[in-house]
Amino acid sequence: MSDRKRAIPYVTAASAQSCHGSKGDGTKCRARPVAGSSYCFFHHPGKEAERRAAQQAGGQKNKMVVLPSSAPDAKLQNADDAVKLLAETINQVRRGEIDPKVANAVGYLGGLLLKAMLATETESRIATLEAIVKRHPAMSESHFEEDQERFVSG
């Protein structure tokens, strides 16, 4: 009885769910078959037209999404301008006027721009304060220490 069991081909779950087609190099295709078939999408004889259409559409779907060259430059001189652009972009996505990929890039770059604007403003304020302190030597460390004590005890 054991000899008889050995004569029966062993079928695994994986091999039962593999395509019956062969690759270009002659090896067995290991892709899953399409529903109701023994062949995957690439080897199914009835899917030839769909395969051709998918190959033609493949290049079109992978093109970079950009705004038209006629789109006006956004005025981005201050934080208000950046906030207005982000609000406008959000509404364009909601209306389907702009690709979410473009909007995602605008959002990311807008966030970087706002951080850079904040850093620039902070640096400018620090430079102004340093210039005031240099012009008024009477505003020494003792004044700052008094202010600090009032703040801590206050």
Secondary structure, 3 states (H helix, E strand, C coil): CHHHHHHCCCCCHHHHCCCCCECCCCCECCCCCCCCCCCCCCCCHHHHHHHHHHHHHHHHHCCCCCCCCCCCCCCCCCHHHHHHHHHHHHHHHHHCCCCHHHHHHHHHHHHHHHHHHHHHHHHHHHHHHHHHHHHCCCCCHHHHHHHHHHHHHC
